[in-house]
Amino acid sequence: MAVAELARQHTEEAVATLAAIMRAEVRGVRPGDMVRAAEALLARGWGQPTQPLEHAAGEQRVVIEYVNDWRGDAHGAAMPKASRGP
């Protein structure tokens, strides 16, 4: 049996443990432990929150240039580089 399958057998117990920590039902739980348990439960139940990406046009061009350089190395033929603008 694979490790992932063995770990999944403990899913209900793990969630119950996280919930108990979140509610401070476990002896010696600190506020930070409660927050991390709550975050873990939310992340598993609802997924990780998205973060908007903000960038200036110049930064975007640099990223495109990097990807184009990588693609050229990977496929043997360099793609045209994006201009760095004015």
BAMAR-954454 format. One line per field, with one value per residue (C-alpha): residue number from 1; residue in three letters; x, y negated, z. Coordinates in steps of 0.5 Angstrom, whole numbers, padded with zeros to 4 digits. Example, Ala and Ser with C-alpha at 12.3 -4.5 7.8 and 13.67 -1.06 7.14 Angstrom:
<rs>
nr: (1 | 2)
rest: (ala | ser)
xx: (0025 | 0027)
yy: (0009 | 0002)
zz: (0016 | 0014)
</rs>
This chain:
<rs>
nr: (1 | 2 | 3 | 4 | 5 | 6 | 7 | 8 | 9 | 10 | 11 | 12 | 13 | 14 | 15 | 16 | 17 | 18 | 19 | 20 | 21 | 22 | 23 | 24 | 25 | 26 | 27 | 28 | 29 | 30 | 31 | 32 | 33 | 34 | 35 | 36 | 37 | 38 | 39 | 40 | 41 | 42 | 43 | 44 | 45 | 46 | 47 | 48 | 49 | 50 | 51 | 52 | 53 | 54 | 55 | 56 | 57 | 58 | 59 | 60 | 61 | 62 | 63 | 64 | 65 | 66 | 67 | 68 | 69 | 70 | 71 | 72 | 73 | 74 | 75 | 76 | 77 | 78 | 79 | 80 | 81 | 82 | 83 | 84 | 85 | 86)
rest: (met | ala | val | ala | glu | leu | ala | arg | gln | his | thr | glu | glu | ala | val | ala | thr | leu | ala | ala | ile | met | arg | ala | glu | val | arg | gly | val | arg | pro | gly | asp | met | val | arg | ala | ala | glu | ala | leu | leu | ala | arg | gly | trp | gly | gln | pro | thr | gln | pro | leu | glu | his | ala | ala | gly | glu | gln | arg | val | val | ile | glu | tyr | val | asn | asp | trp | arg | gly | asp | ala | his | gly | ala | ala | met | pro | lys | ala | ser | arg | gly | pro)
xx: (0000 | 0003 | 0004 | -0001 | -0006 | -0004 | -0004 | -0011 | -0014 | -0013 | -0016 | -0022 | -0018 | -0013 | -0019 | -0022 | -0015 | -0014 | -0021 | -0020 | -0014 | -0017 | -0023 | -0017 | -0020 | -0012 | -0008 | -0003 | -0005 | -0003 | -0007 | -0002 | -0003 | -0011 | -0010 | -0006 | -0011 | -0016 | -0012 | -0011 | -0018 | -0020 | -0015 | -0017 | -0024 | -0024 | -0017 | -0012 | -0014 | -0012 | -0007 | -0008 | -0002 | 0000 | 0006 | 0009 | 0009 | 0017 | 0016 | 0012 | 0016 | 0022 | 0018 | 0016 | 0024 | 0026 | 0020 | 0022 | 0030 | 0028 | 0023 | 0029 | 0034 | 0028 | 0027 | 0033 | 0031 | 0030 | 0024 | 0024 | 0025 | 0020 | 0022 | 0024 | 0020 | 0021)
yy: (0000 | -0007 | -0012 | -0017 | -0011 | -0010 | -0017 | -0018 | -0013 | -0018 | -0024 | -0024 | -0023 | -0029 | -0033 | -0032 | -0033 | -0040 | -0042 | -0040 | -0044 | -0050 | -0050 | -0049 | -0043 | -0040 | -0042 | -0047 | -0050 | -0057 | -0062 | -0061 | -0054 | -0055 | -0060 | -0055 | -0049 | -0054 | -0056 | -0048 | -0046 | -0052 | -0051 | -0044 | -0045 | -0051 | -0051 | -0056 | -0064 | -0067 | -0073 | -0078 | -0079 | -0086 | -0088 | -0094 | -0093 | -0093 | -0087 | -0083 | -0084 | -0081 | -0075 | -0074 | -0075 | -0070 | -0065 | -0066 | -0064 | -0058 | -0056 | -0057 | -0053 | -0047 | -0047 | -0048 | -0055 | -0061 | -0065 | -0073 | -0076 | -0081 | -0089 | -0092 | -0098 | -0106)
zz: (0000 | -0002 | 0004 | 0001 | 0002 | 0009 | 0011 | 0008 | 0013 | 0018 | 0015 | 0019 | 0026 | 0023 | 0022 | 0029 | 0032 | 0028 | 0030 | 0037 | 0037 | 0034 | 0039 | 0045 | 0047 | 0047 | 0053 | 0053 | 0046 | 0045 | 0041 | 0035 | 0035 | 0034 | 0028 | 0025 | 0026 | 0023 | 0017 | 0016 | 0016 | 0012 | 0007 | 0006 | 0006 | 0001 | -0002 | -0001 | -0002 | -0008 | -0009 | -0014 | -0018 | -0019 | -0024 | -0028 | -0035 | -0035 | -0030 | -0035 | -0040 | -0036 | -0034 | -0042 | -0044 | -0038 | -0041 | -0048 | -0046 | -0042 | -0048 | -0053 | -0049 | -0048 | -0055 | -0059 | -0062 | -0059 | -0059 | -0060 | -0054 | -0052 | -0052 | -0046 | -0048 | -0048)
</rs>
